[in-house]
Amino acid sequence: LRIVAATAGVTAAAVALVYGDAVGCSGVVVAARTVLTAAHCVAPERPSAVRFAEAGGARDVAVRAVRLHRDFDPSLLRADLAALELAEAAGV
């Protein structure tokens, strides 16, 4: 994966992945409702939400769907990419 340019007016945001009461792994917002993360962070346990740190607190946004890279191999960590579809726009 190579990111070569940003869209004008879009601010990148890093998020934490939420698993019940725990937080682990991270991801980056790549579109209004899409977060890119490592596939090993969502297989086999999938996050219920992503957490945005904001001034004065944090905001969780539910994960609607998880899509693993079709060539993901957990034993080799090959194609270790996943896309998380958010239930609502990230608003960043």
Secondary structure as UniProt FT lines:
FT   TURN            8..9
FT   STRAND          14..19
FT   TURN            20..21
FT   STRAND          22..31
FT   TURN            32..33
FT   STRAND          34..37
FT   HELIX           39..41
FT   STRAND          49..54
FT   TURN            55..56
FT   STRAND          57..68
FT   TURN            70..71
FT   TURN            74..77
FT   STRAND          82..86
//
